[in-house]
Amino acid sequence: MEQITAGIKPINEELKKETPDLKRLNVLVKSLGQGGTIPAAKLNKKVAEINAILSKFDDGKTVFYKDIGKEFLDQNGGLSGEIMPDYLHLSAKGYDIWGKAIKADIEKLVK
């Protein structure tokens, strides 16, 4: 977990240094599992911990964070293989969900 967040911090810092007015939206989508639907209770708990750390990079000016993980869950809170076939990479349907979830945020950032 620390490796993931430790890798994002210097990227944000370098982008801020090189392009201080560049606006960024950090979105994290990650899960671990195999086949079928992963029940809510079995979803990777570290995702929530990583999201909590990443949310601290949000300065409300150039770096924004959005947790869209719930958008991928079914009515029981599970994650379907239809959305993430290998439970790491999104399917076309997963990318469609992702795009819809961040569309309004992107529109605000490009104004």
VENTAJO-V24742 format. One record per pair of residues at least 12 apart in sequence whose ideal C-beta (glycine too) atoms are under 7 Angstrom apart, sorted by sequence separation. I is the first residue (numbers start at 1). J is the second residue. D is the distance in Angstrom with one decimal. If there is no record, write none. Layout:
# VENTAJO-V24742
i-><I & I>
j-><J & J>
d-><D & D>
This chain:
# VENTAJO-V24742
i-><12 & 31 & 32 & 31 & 83 & 31 & 51 & 30 & 8 & 28 & 47 & 72 & 28 & 72 & 28 & 71 & 26 & 68 & 71 & 26 & 68 & 68 & 40 & 43 & 66 & 26 & 37 & 40 & 24 & 40 & 23 & 24 & 25 & 26 & 27 & 29 & 39 & 66 & 22 & 24 & 29 & 38 & 21 & 25 & 27 & 37 & 38 & 64 & 37 & 29 & 37 & 37 & 1 & 5 & 12 & 36 & 4 & 8 & 16 & 35 & 1 & 5 & 9 & 31 & 1 & 5 & 8 & 38 & 12 & 31 & 34 & 33 & 32 & 31 & 30 & 29 & 29 & 27 & 25 & 25 & 25 & 25 & 23>
j-><24 & 43 & 44 & 44 & 97 & 47 & 67 & 47 & 26 & 50 & 69 & 94 & 51 & 97 & 54 & 97 & 54 & 98 & 101 & 57 & 101 & 102 & 76 & 79 & 102 & 63 & 74 & 77 & 62 & 78 & 62 & 63 & 64 & 65 & 66 & 68 & 78 & 105 & 62 & 64 & 69 & 78 & 62 & 66 & 68 & 78 & 79 & 105 & 79 & 72 & 80 & 81 & 46 & 50 & 57 & 81 & 50 & 54 & 62 & 81 & 49 & 53 & 57 & 79 & 50 & 54 & 57 & 87 & 63 & 84 & 87 & 87 & 87 & 87 & 88 & 90 & 98 & 102 & 102 & 105 & 106 & 109 & 109>
d-><7.0 & 6.1 & 4.7 & 5.6 & 6.8 & 6.5 & 4.9 & 5.7 & 7.0 & 6.2 & 6.5 & 6.5 & 5.7 & 6.0 & 5.7 & 5.3 & 5.6 & 6.6 & 4.6 & 6.2 & 4.1 & 6.6 & 6.4 & 6.2 & 6.4 & 6.7 & 6.6 & 3.2 & 6.5 & 5.4 & 5.2 & 5.3 & 4.9 & 4.8 & 5.4 & 6.7 & 5.0 & 5.9 & 6.5 & 6.9 & 6.4 & 5.6 & 7.0 & 6.2 & 5.9 & 4.5 & 4.6 & 6.7 & 6.5 & 6.9 & 4.8 & 6.6 & 5.2 & 6.2 & 5.6 & 5.9 & 5.6 & 6.5 & 6.5 & 6.2 & 5.8 & 4.4 & 7.0 & 5.4 & 5.6 & 6.4 & 7.0 & 6.6 & 5.8 & 6.1 & 6.6 & 4.1 & 5.9 & 5.0 & 6.9 & 6.9 & 6.7 & 6.1 & 6.4 & 5.5 & 6.8 & 6.2 & 4.4>
